[in-house]
Amino acid sequence: MGQQETVDVDEVFRVETHGIDPIPDAERHGSAKDLFWLWFGSNLTFTYVINGALAVAFGLSFWQATAVVVIGGLSFFAISAAGLSGIRTGTATLVISRATFGVRGNFPAGVLNWVVSIGYTIVNTVVGTLALEVFFAEIGWQSGPAGRAVALLVTLALTFAVAMWGHATVQFAERWMAYVLAAGFGVLLLFVLPGADTAAPAAAPGLSGWSLAFVVMLAGPFSYLPMPADYTRYLPRTTSLKSITWMGALGGFLSSVALGVAGVAAATRTDMTDAVAGAESLLPGWFQPLFLALVLGGSVTNSIITLYSSSLNLQVLGIPWSRARAIVISAAVTAAGSLAALFLTDFTTSLLSFLSLLIIVFAPWGGVFLADMLLRRCHYDADALHAGSAGAYWYRSGYHPAGITALLTGMTFAALTCDSELWTGPLVAPLGGADLTLLGSVVSGLTYWALTRRRVAAYAPAA
């Protein structure tokens, strides 16, 4: 009976009992191919169509914007590699980062990551709800506030049910929704790509246009950095690290690049100020309702992984509840934020501006975390990650001086070179309008390497 209980812990449509506690070897299962479908399905989201269109709006030609989309997709190799620590420790990314910043030093980033996760879940929920509302109106079923309310309820229910069941159900849903969404978006590409104006010259984007295009394309993938180990922690220890990196990276790369190029092509043919309406204008009438369903499906697949990781995040922050109970908090805040955006006041634009500004934190955070992981070669004291003040990762009063110093250094560089609606750094103008926020990750990573290259191995167990 005991063996049966351990085997059944992570099953489809059964509430997952594990949270951030280490996954025992006896309960590990799956293969690297699961990561392909997870990252492929969760990134079949209309957001990348919008990002591709924005690259053209910044003055880039079709081929220049396409190059930016492809380079942005390559960032998924770093995102996928960040999950390698999960297979070694059996726990979530924001638990592992205690080794980088210290138990207390890890707390602020945990709070901000929860805010980012919920923020993006709200945005996705609003986009999905509006698409479903239009779908209802086009088929003559519901309209007005009642239609919007039903659309919101359906969108929230689809997202919450899957995320609440947990890891196995998340992977199952992402795989099967990927099949449907890939087929639908494949048809979309057939309608959008052939008419693209590939010969249109660039509008002299300059350094500012190039840098803004890269920030737009990379901000989304960078927001995933605090969560990849959440989805590798169940894999058997014998799983090839190379296969983990390649499968996850290919999944995110293929979906983000395909939809990004679709956005680039659409922007050379029509006004994409309202991206959903713009893309819809390029499609035959019979496909438009299906297109709206694709927008909804992509919003849900992306919200599922952010909502699921947010429940683990709350446990990292000390919420003394199970993962399944903690997710109720995230779902409630998501519902409240979505209601406010849809019925009370339009704060979606302000929320997006705020979330984009947080790249000042998460680009440097990712640089330090990846540098630490490379220096340790993914070897951690798994028990110490959960031991608090009694463990090796308590450092000095709960803070790792090198990690905090490197993070602050990268954040300072990012803040000085950031060009956003809410903040423009003093170095943007001298740099010709360039936004170099993302290079904060390089600055922080190199700073951490310089401070710890001879000492960090002492904090990790022998390989």
DOPARO-348806 format. One line per 8 residues: number of its first residue (from 1); their letters; for each residue x, y, z of C-alpha. Coordinates in Angstrom, 1 decimal. Layout:
<recs>
NUM> a> X:Y:Z | ... $
</recs>
This chain:
<recs>
1> mgqqetvd> 0.0:0.0:0.0 | 2.8:2.4:0.9 | 4.5:1.9:-2.5 | 1.2:2.5:-4.3 | 0.8:5.8:-2.5 | 4.2:7.1:-3.5 | 3.7:6.1:-7.1 | 0.3:7.8:-7.3 $
9> vdevfrve> 1.4:11.1:-5.8 | 2.0:12.9:-9.2 | -0.8:11.6:-11.4 | -3.0:13.4:-14.0 | -6.2:14.8:-12.6 | -5.1:14.0:-9.0 | -4.1:16.8:-6.7 | -0.3:16.9:-6.3 $
17> thgidpip> 0.8:16.5:-2.7 | 4.3:17.8:-3.1 | 5.3:21.4:-2.9 | 8.8:22.7:-2.5 | 9.9:19.7:-0.4 | 12.5:17.6:-2.3 | 11.0:14.9:-4.6 | 12.2:11.5:-3.5 $
25> daerhgsa> 14.0:9.3:-6.1 | 11.3:6.7:-5.8 | 8.6:9.2:-7.0 | 10.6:10.6:-9.9 | 9.3:9.9:-13.4 | 9.1:11.3:-16.9 | 11.7:12.2:-19.5 | 13.2:15.3:-21.1 $
33> kdlfwlwf> 10.6:15.1:-23.9 | 8.0:16.3:-21.3 | 9.9:19.6:-21.2 | 9.6:20.1:-24.9 | 5.8:20.0:-24.8 | 5.7:22.1:-21.6 | 7.7:25.0:-23.1 | 6.3:24.6:-26.6 $
41> gsnltfty> 2.7:24.6:-25.4 | 3.1:27.4:-22.8 | 4.7:29.7:-25.4 | 2.0:29.3:-28.1 | 0.7:32.6:-26.9 | -0.4:35.6:-29.0 | 2.0:37.7:-27.0 | 4.8:36.8:-29.4 $
49> vingalav> 2.7:38.0:-32.4 | 2.4:41.3:-30.6 | 6.2:41.4:-29.9 | 7.1:40.6:-33.5 | 4.8:43.5:-34.7 | 6.4:45.8:-32.2 | 9.8:45.1:-33.7 | 8.6:46.4:-37.0 $
57> afglsfwq> 6.9:49.4:-35.2 | 10.4:50.3:-33.8 | 11.6:50.8:-37.4 | 13.1:47.4:-38.3 | 12.6:45.8:-41.7 | 11.1:42.3:-42.1 | 14.5:40.5:-42.1 | 15.9:42.7:-39.3 $
65> atavvvig> 12.9:42.1:-37.1 | 13.0:38.3:-37.9 | 16.6:38.2:-36.8 | 15.6:39.8:-33.5 | 12.8:37.2:-33.1 | 15.3:34.3:-33.7 | 17.9:35.7:-31.3 | 15.2:36.2:-28.7 $
73> glsffais> 14.1:32.5:-29.2 | 17.7:31.4:-28.5 | 17.4:32.7:-25.0 | 15.3:29.6:-24.2 | 18.6:27.7:-24.1 | 19.5:29.7:-20.9 | 16.0:29.3:-19.5 | 16.1:25.6:-20.1 $
81> aaglsgir> 19.6:25.3:-18.6 | 18.4:27.0:-15.5 | 16.2:23.9:-14.8 | 19.3:21.6:-14.5 | 19.5:22.4:-10.8 | 16.0:21.0:-10.3 | 17.0:17.5:-11.3 | 19.9:17.6:-8.8 $
89> tgtatlvi> 17.9:19.0:-5.8 | 14.3:17.9:-6.5 | 13.0:21.3:-5.5 | 11.9:24.6:-7.0 | 14.1:27.3:-8.5 | 13.4:29.9:-5.8 | 14.5:27.4:-3.2 | 17.7:26.7:-5.0 $
97> sratfgvr> 18.5:30.4:-5.3 | 18.9:30.5:-1.5 | 22.4:29.1:-2.3 | 23.0:32.1:-4.4 | 21.7:34.9:-2.3 | 21.2:33.4:1.2 | 18.0:32.4:2.8 | 17.0:35.9:3.8 $
105> gnfpagvl> 18.6:37.5:0.8 | 16.5:35.4:-1.5 | 13.2:36.7:0.0 | 12.9:40.1:-1.9 | 13.3:38.4:-5.3 | 10.7:35.8:-4.2 | 8.2:38.6:-3.4 | 8.8:40.3:-6.7 $
113> nwvvsigy> 8.6:37.1:-8.7 | 5.2:36.3:-7.2 | 4.1:39.8:-8.2 | 5.4:39.2:-11.7 | 3.8:35.8:-12.0 | 0.4:37.1:-10.9 | 0.7:40.2:-13.1 | 1.3:38.2:-16.2 $
121> tivntvvg> -1.5:35.8:-15.2 | -3.8:38.7:-15.0 | -2.7:40.1:-18.3 | -3.2:36.7:-20.0 | -6.6:36.3:-18.3 | -7.8:39.6:-19.6 | -6.6:38.9:-23.2 | -8.2:35.5:-23.1 $
129> tlalevff> -11.4:36.9:-21.7 | -11.7:39.6:-24.3 | -11.1:37.1:-27.1 | -13.7:34.8:-25.7 | -16.1:37.6:-25.3 | -15.8:38.6:-29.0 | -16.1:34.9:-29.9 | -19.4:34.7:-28.0 $
137> aeigwqsg> -20.7:37.8:-29.8 | -19.7:36.5:-33.2 | -21.6:33.3:-32.7 | -24.6:35.2:-31.3 | -24.6:33.6:-27.9 | -23.8:36.3:-25.3 | -22.9:40.0:-25.4 | -22.3:42.9:-23.1 $
145> pagraval> -21.3:42.6:-19.4 | -23.0:39.2:-19.1 | -20.9:37.8:-22.0 | -17.7:39.3:-20.5 | -18.5:37.8:-17.1 | -19.1:34.4:-18.5 | -15.9:34.6:-20.6 | -13.9:35.6:-17.5 $
153> lvtlaltf> -15.4:32.7:-15.5 | -14.5:30.2:-18.2 | -10.9:31.5:-18.6 | -10.3:31.5:-14.9 | -11.8:28.0:-14.5 | -9.6:26.5:-17.2 | -6.5:28.0:-15.8 | -7.2:27.3:-12.1 $
161> avamwgha> -8.3:23.7:-12.5 | -5.2:22.6:-14.3 | -2.8:24.5:-12.0 | -4.5:23.3:-8.9 | -4.3:19.6:-9.8 | -0.5:20.1:-10.1 | 2.6:19.0:-12.0 | 1.4:15.9:-13.9 $
169> tvqfaerw> -1.9:17.6:-15.0 | 0.0:20.7:-16.0 | 2.3:18.7:-18.3 | -0.6:16.7:-19.7 | -2.6:19.8:-20.5 | 0.3:21.6:-22.0 | 1.0:18.6:-24.3 | -2.5:18.2:-25.6 $
177> mayvlaag> -3.3:21.9:-25.9 | 0.0:22.2:-27.8 | -1.3:19.8:-30.5 | -4.4:21.8:-31.0 | -2.8:25.3:-30.8 | 0.1:24.3:-33.1 | -2.3:23.1:-35.8 | -4.4:26.3:-35.5 $
185> fgvlllfv> -1.4:28.7:-35.4 | 0.1:26.8:-38.3 | -3.0:27.7:-40.4 | -2.6:31.3:-39.2 | 0.9:31.3:-40.6 | -0.3:30.1:-43.9 | -2.7:33.1:-44.2 | -0.2:35.7:-42.8 $
193> lpgadtaa> 3.2:34.9:-44.2 | 2.7:34.7:-48.0 | 1.7:38.3:-48.3 | 4.5:39.7:-46.1 | 6.4:42.7:-47.5 | 10.0:41.3:-47.2 | 11.5:44.0:-49.4 | 10.3:47.0:-47.4 $
201> paaapgls> 13.3:49.0:-46.2 | 14.0:49.7:-42.6 | 13.0:53.1:-41.2 | 16.4:53.9:-39.8 | 15.7:52.3:-36.4 | 19.1:53.3:-34.9 | 20.5:51.9:-31.7 | 17.3:52.8:-29.8 $
209> gwslafvv> 15.0:50.8:-32.1 | 17.3:47.8:-32.1 | 17.7:47.8:-28.3 | 13.9:48.3:-27.7 | 13.1:45.4:-30.0 | 15.5:43.1:-28.1 | 14.1:44.2:-24.8 | 10.6:43.4:-26.0 $
217> mlagpfsy> 11.6:40.0:-27.3 | 13.7:38.9:-24.3 | 11.6:40.3:-21.5 | 9.2:37.4:-21.7 | 11.8:34.6:-21.6 | 13.7:36.4:-18.8 | 10.6:36.4:-16.7 | 10.7:32.5:-16.7 $
225> lpmpadyt> 14.2:32.4:-15.1 | 12.8:31.9:-11.5 | 10.7:28.8:-12.5 | 12.4:26.2:-14.8 | 13.4:23.8:-11.9 | 9.7:23.7:-10.9 | 9.2:21.5:-13.9 | 12.4:19.4:-13.8 $
233> rylprtts> 12.3:18.4:-10.2 | 10.4:15.3:-10.9 | 12.7:13.9:-13.5 | 14.9:10.9:-12.6 | 18.5:11.8:-11.6 | 19.7:9.7:-14.5 | 18.1:12.0:-17.1 | 20.7:13.5:-19.4 $
241> lksitwmg> 21.4:17.1:-18.6 | 22.1:17.8:-22.3 | 18.7:16.4:-23.3 | 17.0:18.5:-20.6 | 18.6:21.7:-22.0 | 17.9:20.9:-25.6 | 14.3:19.7:-25.2 | 13.2:22.6:-23.2 $
249> alggflss> 15.0:25.1:-25.4 | 13.7:23.7:-28.6 | 10.1:23.8:-27.3 | 10.3:27.5:-26.3 | 12.3:28.4:-29.4 | 10.0:26.9:-32.0 | 6.8:28.3:-30.7 | 8.1:31.8:-29.8 $
257> valgvagv> 9.9:32.2:-33.2 | 7.0:30.9:-35.3 | 4.5:33.3:-33.7 | 7.1:36.2:-33.6 | 7.7:35.9:-37.3 | 3.9:35.8:-37.8 | 3.7:39.2:-36.0 | 6.5:40.6:-38.1 $
265> aaatrtdm> 4.8:39.5:-41.3 | 1.4:40.9:-40.2 | 3.0:44.3:-39.3 | 4.3:44.6:-42.9 | 0.8:44.2:-44.2 | -1.6:46.0:-41.9 | -1.9:48.3:-38.9 | -1.1:46.2:-35.8 $
273> tdavagae> -1.8:48.9:-33.2 | -4.6:46.7:-32.0 | -2.8:43.4:-32.6 | -5.8:41.1:-32.3 | -8.0:43.2:-34.7 | -5.1:43.7:-37.1 | -4.3:40.0:-37.3 | -8.0:39.2:-37.6 $
281> sllpgwfq> -8.3:41.5:-40.6 | -5.8:39.3:-42.6 | -7.9:36.2:-42.1 | -10.9:34.8:-44.0 | -14.2:35.1:-42.2 | -14.6:31.4:-41.5 | -11.3:31.3:-39.6 | -11.8:34.4:-37.4 $
289> plflalvl> -13.8:32.6:-34.7 | -11.1:29.9:-34.6 | -8.4:32.6:-34.4 | -10.1:34.0:-31.3 | -10.2:30.5:-29.8 | -6.4:30.3:-30.4 | -5.9:33.6:-28.6 | -7.8:32.2:-25.6 $
297> ggsvtnsi> -6.0:28.9:-25.7 | -2.6:30.5:-25.8 | -3.5:32.8:-22.9 | -4.6:29.8:-20.8 | -1.5:27.6:-21.5 | 0.8:30.5:-20.5 | -1.3:31.3:-17.4 | -1.2:27.7:-16.2 $
305> itlysssl> 2.6:27.6:-15.7 | 2.8:31.0:-14.1 | -0.1:30.3:-11.7 | 1.3:26.9:-10.8 | 4.8:28.3:-10.1 | 3.2:31.1:-8.0 | 1.9:28.5:-5.5 | 5.4:27.1:-5.0 $
313> nlqvlgip> 6.6:30.7:-4.7 | 4.2:31.4:-1.8 | 5.6:28.3:0.0 | 9.1:29.7:-0.5 | 7.9:32.9:1.1 | 6.8:31.0:4.2 | 3.1:30.5:3.6 | 2.5:27.4:5.9 $
321> wsraraiv> 0.0:25.8:3.5 | 0.1:23.0:1.0 | 0.8:23.9:-2.6 | -2.8:23.2:-3.5 | -4.1:25.5:-0.8 | -1.6:28.2:-1.5 | -2.7:28.4:-5.1 | -6.1:29.6:-4.0 $
329> isaavtaa> -4.4:32.8:-2.8 | -2.8:33.4:-6.3 | -6.1:32.5:-8.0 | -8.1:34.9:-5.8 | -5.7:37.8:-6.5 | -5.7:37.0:-10.2 | -9.5:37.0:-10.3 | -9.7:40.3:-8.4 $
337> gslaalfl> -7.1:41.9:-10.7 | -8.9:40.6:-13.8 | -12.2:41.9:-12.6 | -10.8:45.3:-12.0 | -9.2:45.4:-15.4 | -12.3:44.3:-17.2 | -15.1:46.0:-15.3 | -13.8:48.9:-13.1 $
345> tdfttsll> -10.8:50.6:-14.7 | -8.4:49.9:-17.5 | -5.1:49.4:-15.7 | -3.8:46.8:-18.1 | -1.4:49.2:-19.8 | -0.1:50.5:-16.5 | 0.4:46.9:-15.3 | 2.3:45.9:-18.4 $
353> sflsllii> 4.5:49.0:-18.0 | 5.2:48.1:-14.4 | 6.0:44.4:-15.3 | 8.3:45.5:-18.0 | 10.2:47.7:-15.6 | 10.9:44.7:-13.3 | 13.4:43.5:-15.9 | 15.7:45.8:-14.0 $
361> vfapwggv> 15.6:43.2:-11.2 | 15.2:39.9:-13.0 | 17.8:40.3:-15.7 | 20.6:40.8:-13.0 | 18.9:38.2:-10.8 | 19.1:35.7:-13.7 | 22.7:36.6:-14.4 | 23.8:35.9:-10.8 $
369> fladmllr> 21.7:32.7:-10.5 | 23.1:31.2:-13.7 | 26.7:32.2:-12.8 | 26.3:30.5:-9.4 | 24.9:27.4:-11.1 | 27.8:27.2:-13.5 | 30.4:27.7:-10.8 | 28.8:24.9:-8.7 $
377> rchydada> 28.2:22.7:-11.8 | 24.7:22.2:-10.5 | 25.8:20.6:-7.3 | 24.0:21.7:-4.2 | 23.5:20.5:-0.6 | 19.8:19.7:-1.0 | 19.3:19.4:2.7 | 20.9:22.8:3.4 $
385> lhagsaga> 18.5:24.5:1.0 | 15.7:23.7:3.5 | 17.7:24.0:6.7 | 17.4:27.7:7.3 | 19.9:29.1:9.8 | 21.3:25.7:10.5 | 22.3:25.1:6.9 | 25.4:26.1:4.8 $
393> ywyrsgyh> 23.4:28.6:2.8 | 22.7:30.9:5.8 | 26.0:32.7:5.2 | 26.1:35.9:7.1 | 22.8:36.5:9.0 | 20.9:34.9:6.1 | 22.6:36.9:3.3 | 25.3:35.9:0.8 $
401> pagitall> 27.4:39.1:0.5 | 28.8:38.2:-2.9 | 25.3:37.3:-4.4 | 23.7:40.5:-3.0 | 26.6:42.7:-4.1 | 26.5:41.2:-7.7 | 22.8:41.6:-7.8 | 22.9:45.3:-6.7 $
409> tgmtfaal> 25.7:46.0:-9.2 | 23.7:44.5:-12.1 | 20.5:46.3:-11.0 | 22.4:49.7:-10.8 | 23.6:49.2:-14.4 | 20.2:48.1:-15.6 | 18.5:51.1:-13.9 | 21.0:53.6:-15.4 $
417> tcdselwt> 20.4:52.2:-18.9 | 16.7:51.5:-18.8 | 14.3:53.2:-21.2 | 10.7:52.5:-20.3 | 7.4:54.4:-19.9 | 7.8:54.6:-16.1 | 11.6:55.2:-15.9 | 14.3:56.5:-18.2 $
425> gplvaplg> 17.9:56.0:-16.9 | 20.3:58.9:-17.0 | 22.7:57.0:-19.4 | 20.0:56.4:-22.1 | 20.4:59.8:-23.8 | 24.3:59.7:-23.9 | 24.0:56.2:-25.4 | 21.9:57.5:-28.2 $
433> gadltllg> 18.6:56.2:-26.8 | 19.8:52.7:-26.4 | 18.1:50.5:-23.7 | 20.8:48.2:-22.3 | 18.7:46.9:-19.4 | 19.3:43.2:-20.4 | 23.0:43.6:-20.2 | 22.5:44.0:-16.4 $
441> svvsglty> 22.5:40.1:-16.4 | 26.0:40.1:-17.9 | 27.3:42.7:-15.5 | 25.8:40.9:-12.4 | 27.0:37.5:-13.6 | 30.6:38.6:-14.2 | 30.6:40.5:-10.9 | 29.5:37.3:-9.1 $
449> waltrrrv> 32.1:35.2:-10.9 | 34.9:37.7:-9.9 | 33.8:37.7:-6.3 | 33.3:33.9:-5.8 | 35.2:31.9:-8.4 | 37.6:30.6:-5.8 | 35.2:30.2:-2.9 | 31.7:29.1:-4.2 $
457> aayapaa> 32.8:25.5:-4.5 | 33.3:25.4:-0.7 | 29.6:25.9:-0.2 | 28.6:22.9:-2.4 | 29.1:19.2:-1.8 | 31.6:17.3:-3.8 | 30.4:16.1:-7.2 $
</recs>
